Amino acid sequence: MADSGYPDAVPGPGYPASAPETRASSPVDEQARAVLMTQDSMLKELRQAYDSMKASYAAELAPRDHMIAQLVSKLTEIEAGLHRSVFKILASPAPPSFTGSGKFDVQDWLFSLNLYFEAARGYDSEGSRVSYAANLFKGTALRWWRTYLANHDMPMSMTDFREALLTKFQPVDPVDPVIKARDRLAKLK
């Protein structure tokens, strides 16, 4: 083997520091060894700094991670509740529309509306109940509602809504029209 002037083993990463030297060191060998030792030292310092920063950030982020986990858990819980509410609303038969005339008495309609709200449990606020109920108006009732809103504020409670509706659509004489007709027929005989 020809003599190249380089040592067979240079201490540094991956080389034993006490590698046996078989030749005398030249100034180039010493510089290379010094550079390798410096690089190794710098790598160790960088690794320590990185590990320290990583631990510091982990300590800072741990409370945030915990808070995020709590928020995700709460959102999941809310989402499940919404799914249950939507299912109840969809599973409950909707009350019929109200026309203000015809086969459905206002008292019966309000009763069926209340049953729906109890079963569906998706309309928790009074305002959402009033809006939903008004959405069921058709024909005469819808025309009345349009006029009512032009002259009044939107009722924000079911009590106010019920009062306005009964004032307009509750017969003055609560006696059943069929009974009245029967009584008139009996008088004619």
GUFI-331455 format. One record per residue (C-alpha): residue number from 1; residue in one letter; chain; z negated, y, x. Coordinates in Angstrom, 3 decimals. Last residue first. Example, Ala and Ser with C-alpha at 12.3 -4.5 7.8 and 13.67 -1.06 7.14 Angstrom:
2
[2; 'S'; 'A'; [-7.140; -1.060; 13.670]]
[1; 'A'; 'A'; [-7.800; -4.500; 12.300]]
//
This chain:
189
[189; 'K'; 'A'; [-13.421; 21.711; -140.493]]
[188; 'L'; 'A'; [-12.778; 24.913; -138.510]]
[187; 'K'; 'A'; [-16.356; 25.079; -137.264]]
[186; 'A'; 'A'; [-16.007; 21.678; -135.568]]
[185; 'L'; 'A'; [-12.900; 22.875; -133.722]]
[184; 'R'; 'A'; [-14.781; 25.897; -132.427]]
[183; 'D'; 'A'; [-17.619; 23.654; -131.180]]
[182; 'R'; 'A'; [-15.161; 21.301; -129.508]]
[181; 'A'; 'A'; [-13.438; 24.239; -127.772]]
[180; 'K'; 'A'; [-16.764; 25.587; -126.524]]
[179; 'I'; 'A'; [-17.765; 22.144; -125.228]]
[178; 'V'; 'A'; [-14.453; 21.873; -123.382]]
[177; 'P'; 'A'; [-14.930; 25.371; -121.933]]
[176; 'D'; 'A'; [-18.247; 24.228; -120.346]]
[175; 'V'; 'A'; [-21.003; 26.733; -120.999]]
[174; 'P'; 'A'; [-21.564; 28.994; -117.949]]
[173; 'D'; 'A'; [-20.530; 32.078; -119.899]]
[172; 'V'; 'A'; [-19.496; 34.674; -117.394]]
[171; 'P'; 'A'; [-17.386; 32.083; -115.588]]
[170; 'Q'; 'A'; [-18.042; 31.981; -111.860]]
[169; 'F'; 'A'; [-14.873; 33.103; -110.018]]
[168; 'K'; 'A'; [-15.410; 36.701; -108.923]]
[167; 'T'; 'A'; [-19.176; 37.063; -108.691]]
[166; 'L'; 'A'; [-19.410; 33.440; -107.566]]
[165; 'L'; 'A'; [-17.135; 34.100; -104.595]]
[164; 'A'; 'A'; [-18.941; 37.277; -103.553]]
[163; 'E'; 'A'; [-22.343; 35.556; -103.790]]
[162; 'R'; 'A'; [-21.121; 32.445; -101.932]]
[161; 'F'; 'A'; [-19.755; 34.575; -99.076]]
[160; 'D'; 'A'; [-22.975; 36.587; -98.840]]
[159; 'T'; 'A'; [-25.024; 33.363; -98.739]]
[158; 'M'; 'A'; [-22.545; 31.730; -96.345]]
[157; 'S'; 'A'; [-23.262; 34.469; -93.867]]
[156; 'M'; 'A'; [-21.036; 36.878; -91.952]]
[155; 'P'; 'A'; [-19.172; 38.222; -94.973]]
[154; 'M'; 'A'; [-16.001; 39.960; -93.733]]
[153; 'D'; 'A'; [-16.381; 43.673; -94.333]]
[152; 'H'; 'A'; [-15.297; 44.974; -97.700]]
[151; 'N'; 'A'; [-12.340; 46.733; -99.381]]
[150; 'A'; 'A'; [-9.330; 45.193; -97.601]]
[149; 'L'; 'A'; [-11.317; 41.984; -97.170]]
[148; 'Y'; 'A'; [-11.774; 41.656; -100.935]]
[147; 'T'; 'A'; [-8.098; 42.321; -101.601]]
[146; 'R'; 'A'; [-7.053; 39.528; -99.212]]
[145; 'W'; 'A'; [-9.743; 37.265; -100.665]]
[144; 'W'; 'A'; [-8.536; 37.881; -104.240]]
[143; 'R'; 'A'; [-4.958; 36.992; -103.261]]
[142; 'L'; 'A'; [-6.232; 33.828; -101.557]]
[141; 'A'; 'A'; [-8.295; 32.856; -104.603]]
[140; 'T'; 'A'; [-5.345; 33.374; -106.948]]
[139; 'G'; 'A'; [-3.056; 31.122; -104.888]]
[138; 'K'; 'A'; [-4.773; 29.245; -102.068]]
[137; 'F'; 'A'; [-8.126; 29.541; -100.335]]
[136; 'L'; 'A'; [-9.069; 26.812; -97.832]]
[135; 'N'; 'A'; [-8.993; 29.219; -94.871]]
[134; 'A'; 'A'; [-11.749; 31.167; -96.598]]
[133; 'A'; 'A'; [-14.030; 28.144; -96.211]]
[132; 'Y'; 'A'; [-13.225; 27.793; -92.506]]
[131; 'S'; 'A'; [-13.855; 31.466; -91.820]]
[130; 'V'; 'A'; [-17.135; 31.432; -93.754]]
[129; 'R'; 'A'; [-18.289; 28.315; -91.889]]
[128; 'S'; 'A'; [-17.324; 29.811; -88.514]]
[127; 'G'; 'A'; [-19.300; 32.960; -89.337]]
[126; 'E'; 'A'; [-22.380; 30.981; -90.397]]
[125; 'S'; 'A'; [-22.474; 29.242; -87.043]]
[124; 'D'; 'A'; [-22.827; 25.482; -86.715]]
[123; 'Y'; 'A'; [-19.418; 24.412; -87.919]]
[122; 'G'; 'A'; [-18.959; 21.095; -86.168]]
[121; 'R'; 'A'; [-21.684; 19.298; -88.087]]
[120; 'A'; 'A'; [-18.987; 17.368; -89.965]]
[119; 'A'; 'A'; [-21.204; 15.706; -92.543]]
[118; 'E'; 'A'; [-23.358; 18.711; -93.439]]
[117; 'F'; 'A'; [-20.393; 21.102; -93.396]]
[116; 'Y'; 'A'; [-18.424; 18.727; -95.636]]
[115; 'L'; 'A'; [-21.258; 18.423; -98.129]]
[114; 'N'; 'A'; [-21.504; 22.226; -98.253]]
[113; 'L'; 'A'; [-17.782; 22.497; -99.004]]
[112; 'S'; 'A'; [-18.096; 19.868; -101.739]]
[111; 'F'; 'A'; [-20.908; 21.919; -103.336]]
[110; 'L'; 'A'; [-18.954; 25.166; -103.016]]
[109; 'W'; 'A'; [-15.994; 23.489; -104.745]]
[108; 'D'; 'A'; [-18.154; 22.123; -107.536]]
[107; 'Q'; 'A'; [-19.688; 25.556; -108.142]]
[106; 'V'; 'A'; [-16.241; 27.204; -108.077]]
[105; 'D'; 'A'; [-14.913; 24.765; -110.697]]
[104; 'F'; 'A'; [-11.858; 22.782; -109.645]]
[103; 'K'; 'A'; [-9.246; 21.886; -112.251]]
[102; 'G'; 'A'; [-7.323; 25.106; -112.519]]
[101; 'S'; 'A'; [-8.100; 28.535; -111.304]]
[100; 'G'; 'A'; [-9.624; 30.088; -108.241]]
[99; 'T'; 'A'; [-7.211; 28.222; -105.976]]
[98; 'F'; 'A'; [-9.681; 26.389; -103.774]]
[97; 'S'; 'A'; [-8.419; 23.912; -101.169]]
[96; 'P'; 'A'; [-9.966; 20.485; -101.158]]
[95; 'P'; 'A'; [-12.843; 19.625; -98.849]]
[94; 'A'; 'A'; [-11.905; 17.865; -95.632]]
[93; 'P'; 'A'; [-12.708; 14.177; -95.316]]
[92; 'S'; 'A'; [-15.070; 13.679; -92.398]]
[91; 'A'; 'A'; [-13.605; 11.629; -89.522]]
[90; 'L'; 'A'; [-11.833; 14.609; -87.967]]
[89; 'I'; 'A'; [-14.948; 16.762; -88.038]]
[88; 'K'; 'A'; [-17.139; 13.904; -86.832]]
[87; 'F'; 'A'; [-14.678; 13.113; -84.033]]
[86; 'V'; 'A'; [-14.551; 16.772; -83.012]]
[85; 'S'; 'A'; [-18.323; 16.881; -82.908]]
[84; 'R'; 'A'; [-18.577; 13.665; -80.848]]
[83; 'H'; 'A'; [-15.932; 14.919; -78.414]]
[82; 'L'; 'A'; [-17.749; 18.228; -78.172]]
[81; 'G'; 'A'; [-21.003; 16.444; -77.383]]
[80; 'A'; 'A'; [-19.281; 14.414; -74.649]]
[79; 'E'; 'A'; [-17.861; 17.634; -73.196]]
[78; 'I'; 'A'; [-21.298; 19.231; -73.236]]
[77; 'E'; 'A'; [-22.800; 16.271; -71.340]]
[76; 'T'; 'A'; [-19.960; 16.299; -68.814]]
[75; 'L'; 'A'; [-20.436; 20.039; -68.379]]
[74; 'K'; 'A'; [-24.177; 19.509; -67.787]]
[73; 'S'; 'A'; [-23.515; 16.794; -65.181]]
[72; 'V'; 'A'; [-20.898; 18.939; -63.441]]
[71; 'L'; 'A'; [-23.347; 21.834; -63.398]]
[70; 'Q'; 'A'; [-26.102; 19.651; -61.926]]
[69; 'A'; 'A'; [-23.748; 18.321; -59.235]]
[68; 'I'; 'A'; [-22.674; 21.874; -58.406]]
[67; 'M'; 'A'; [-26.318; 22.911; -58.053]]
[66; 'H'; 'A'; [-27.037; 19.964; -55.734]]
[65; 'D'; 'A'; [-23.945; 20.754; -53.654]]
[64; 'R'; 'A'; [-25.074; 24.374; -53.449]]
[63; 'P'; 'A'; [-28.542; 23.310; -52.310]]
[62; 'A'; 'A'; [-26.990; 21.004; -49.653]]
[61; 'L'; 'A'; [-24.481; 23.595; -48.440]]
[60; 'E'; 'A'; [-26.821; 25.500; -46.151]]
[59; 'A'; 'A'; [-28.339; 22.355; -44.612]]
[58; 'A'; 'A'; [-24.866; 20.835; -44.179]]
[57; 'Y'; 'A'; [-23.684; 24.067; -42.595]]
[56; 'S'; 'A'; [-26.490; 23.950; -40.057]]
[55; 'A'; 'A'; [-25.960; 20.254; -39.308]]
[54; 'K'; 'A'; [-22.242; 20.845; -38.730]]
[53; 'M'; 'A'; [-22.972; 23.867; -36.585]]
[52; 'S'; 'A'; [-25.363; 21.863; -34.383]]
[51; 'D'; 'A'; [-22.938; 18.945; -34.094]]
[50; 'Y'; 'A'; [-20.120; 21.331; -33.129]]
[49; 'A'; 'A'; [-22.297; 23.120; -30.574]]
[48; 'Q'; 'A'; [-23.338; 19.769; -29.069]]
[47; 'R'; 'A'; [-19.727; 18.602; -28.912]]
[46; 'L'; 'A'; [-18.668; 21.880; -27.333]]
[45; 'E'; 'A'; [-21.408; 21.577; -24.715]]
[44; 'K'; 'A'; [-20.415; 17.969; -23.903]]
[43; 'L'; 'A'; [-16.751; 18.969; -23.657]]
[42; 'M'; 'A'; [-17.665; 21.848; -21.339]]
[41; 'S'; 'A'; [-19.609; 19.507; -19.052]]
[40; 'D'; 'A'; [-16.707; 17.075; -18.916]]
[39; 'Q'; 'A'; [-14.304; 19.895; -18.198]]
[38; 'T'; 'A'; [-16.546; 21.183; -15.426]]
[37; 'M'; 'A'; [-16.881; 17.697; -13.922]]
[36; 'L'; 'A'; [-13.118; 17.208; -14.070]]
[35; 'V'; 'A'; [-12.480; 20.591; -12.466]]
[34; 'A'; 'A'; [-15.047; 19.892; -9.733]]
[33; 'R'; 'A'; [-13.506; 16.466; -8.995]]
[32; 'A'; 'A'; [-10.047; 18.000; -8.825]]
[31; 'Q'; 'A'; [-11.367; 20.697; -6.490]]
[30; 'E'; 'A'; [-13.128; 18.123; -4.283]]
[29; 'D'; 'A'; [-10.003; 15.990; -4.121]]
[28; 'V'; 'A'; [-7.923; 19.033; -3.160]]
[27; 'P'; 'A'; [-10.456; 19.899; -0.401]]
[26; 'S'; 'A'; [-10.047; 16.361; 1.033]]
[25; 'S'; 'A'; [-12.584; 13.638; 0.597]]
[24; 'A'; 'A'; [-12.877; 10.945; 3.244]]
[23; 'R'; 'A'; [-11.711; 7.556; 2.277]]
[22; 'T'; 'A'; [-13.197; 4.406; 0.759]]
[21; 'E'; 'A'; [-15.165; 6.029; -1.902]]
[20; 'P'; 'A'; [-17.306; 3.839; -4.006]]
[19; 'A'; 'A'; [-17.537; 5.003; -7.538]]
[18; 'S'; 'A'; [-20.952; 6.481; -8.146]]
[17; 'A'; 'A'; [-19.997; 8.726; -11.011]]
[16; 'P'; 'A'; [-18.445; 5.808; -12.876]]
[15; 'Y'; 'A'; [-15.134; 6.714; -14.442]]
[14; 'G'; 'A'; [-14.512; 7.114; -18.193]]
[13; 'P'; 'A'; [-14.956; 10.838; -18.156]]
[12; 'G'; 'A'; [-15.103; 12.044; -14.592]]
[11; 'P'; 'A'; [-15.512; 10.631; -11.091]]
[10; 'V'; 'A'; [-12.191; 10.095; -9.290]]
[9; 'A'; 'A'; [-11.357; 6.543; -8.195]]
[8; 'D'; 'A'; [-8.754; 5.363; -5.655]]
[7; 'P'; 'A'; [-8.940; 8.580; -3.686]]
[6; 'Y'; 'A'; [-5.776; 10.511; -3.155]]
[5; 'G'; 'A'; [-4.104; 10.923; 0.277]]
[4; 'S'; 'A'; [-1.085; 8.833; -0.675]]
[3; 'D'; 'A'; [-1.677; 6.029; 1.837]]
[2; 'A'; 'A'; [0.974; 3.401; 1.333]]
[1; 'M'; 'A'; [0.000; 0.000; 0.000]]
//
